[in-house]
Amino acid sequence: MTADDVSFVIDTSTPHPARVYDWLLGGKDNYLVDQELGEKLPAEARGNAARNRAFMHRAAAWLARDGVGQFLDVGTGIPTAPNLHQVVQEIAPAARVVYADNDPIVLRHAEALLVSTPEGATDYVQEDVRRPEAILERARTLLDFDRPIALSLIALLHFITDDEDPYGITRTLVDALPSGSCLVLSHGTTDEHPELAESVRTTYREGQVPLRMRGRAEVERFFEGLDLIDPGLVTATHWYKDTPAPKSERSGFYVGVARVP
Ligand SMILES: C[S@@+](CC[C@H](N)C(=O)[O-])C[C@H]1O[C@@H](n2cnc3c(N)ncnc32)[C@H](O)[C@@H]1O
């Protein structure tokens, strides 16, 4: 599929990232091709998916407590409670959240993302991150771009290959945000456990899903020009704000939250 062709047809002949991730999280919104790919992945992949999702919950909750009331979540995934809006609206009921994903199965389940608190609001955009301007245009209908927005790109950019310009895409999205906004990012890496990462990459490639894991310096580059918030760029199991990180586990993901100056 090209970025110009945001397909609405569910293709069950090849695995899709959203559905494989749903399988890894123990969800039911996936097909045999997704399960087959998931089963070929090293067992640690399931724990890594859960640890990535847990980072999203902690980071979103911390931002809501810190006073950020608007969220743009690109690469949302199939709804899995608690979704981002449920996490943040529990803390800030008036929070507004715009979700975007390019997978038609996420669209099929999007109604679960649209159940907002009465004081807040949510929206879902069926769009490809490789068309960042289209996402921004739609997000402007719900979010106020004169007030801080948290942009989350969680477990998304490793699906964007170098020739698709992941840094340019991120820059376009971040440049639209006002000062005080934040970028929340998680990204699969080869650094923590190279053999595991290689096996994940090969399995996805065999399933025709290109995966571009990135090393520390490559992930750090997504935060260029932004102020990384403590604890900085760390692996998912080390990103804790209010409590100390529990006993260290590997996670396969670099994560970080940074402020737009
Ligand atoms: C691994 S899931 C992550 C879901 C969620 N962000 C989380 O971390 O729990 C990756 C999501 O990115 C979406 N995705 C992959 N490529 C995309 C693209 N080019 N544009 C928009 N979404 C994309 C997939 O459909 C999938 O829902």
The ligand as a Tripos MOL2 file, in Angstrom:
@<TRIPOS>MOLECULE
LIG
   27    29     1     0     0
SMALL
NO_CHARGES

@<TRIPOS>ATOM
      1 C1          2.6860   -1.9090   17.4010 C.3       1 LIG1
      2 S1          1.1960   -1.0330   17.1390 S.3       1 LIG1
      3 C2          1.2910    0.1790   18.4360 C.3       1 LIG1
      4 C3         -0.0540    0.5660   18.9820 C.3       1 LIG1
      5 C4         -0.0170    1.5910   20.1220 C.3       1 LIG1
      6 N1          0.6150    2.8190   19.7130 N.3       1 LIG1
      7 C5          0.7040    1.0530   21.3230 C.2       1 LIG1
      8 O1          1.9230    1.2830   21.4380 O.co2     1 LIG1
      9 O2          0.1060    0.3690   22.1510 O.co2     1 LIG1
     10 C6          1.6470   -0.0580   15.7020 C.3       1 LIG1
     11 C7          0.4790    0.6780   15.0900 C.3       1 LIG1
     12 O3          0.9950    1.5500   14.0820 O.3       1 LIG1
     13 C8          0.1270    1.5030   12.9710 C.3       1 LIG1
     14 N2          0.8600    1.8950   11.7640 N.ar      1 LIG1
     15 C9          1.8530    1.2350   11.1340 C.ar      1 LIG1
     16 N3          2.2530    1.9210   10.0420 N.ar      1 LIG1
     17 C10         1.4790    3.0480   10.0090 C.ar      1 LIG1
     18 C11         1.4160    4.1540    9.1240 C.ar      1 LIG1
     19 N4          2.2060    4.2320    8.0630 N.pl3     1 LIG1
     20 N5          0.5240    5.1370    9.3820 N.ar      1 LIG1
     21 C12        -0.2950    5.0670   10.4730 C.ar      1 LIG1
     22 N6         -0.2810    4.0440   11.3410 N.ar      1 LIG1
     23 C13         0.5920    3.0360   11.1070 C.ar      1 LIG1
     24 C14        -0.3400    0.0590   12.9090 C.3       1 LIG1
     25 O4         -1.5330   -0.0730   12.1580 O.3       1 LIG1
     26 C15        -0.5090   -0.2480   14.3820 C.3       1 LIG1
     27 O5         -1.8190    0.0380   14.8170 O.3       1 LIG1
@<TRIPOS>BOND
     1     1     2 1
     2     2     3 1
     3     2    10 1
     4     3     4 1
     5     4     5 1
     6     5     6 1
     7     5     7 1
     8     7     8 2
     9     7     9 1
    10    10    11 1
    11    11    12 1
    12    11    26 1
    13    12    13 1
    14    13    14 1
    15    13    24 1
    16    14    15 ar
    17    14    23 ar
    18    15    16 ar
    19    16    17 ar
    20    17    18 ar
    21    17    23 ar
    22    18    19 1
    23    18    20 ar
    24    20    21 ar
    25    21    22 ar
    26    22    23 ar
    27    24    25 1
    28    24    26 1
    29    26    27 1
@<TRIPOS>SUBSTRUCTURE
     1 LIG1         1 GROUP 0 **** ****
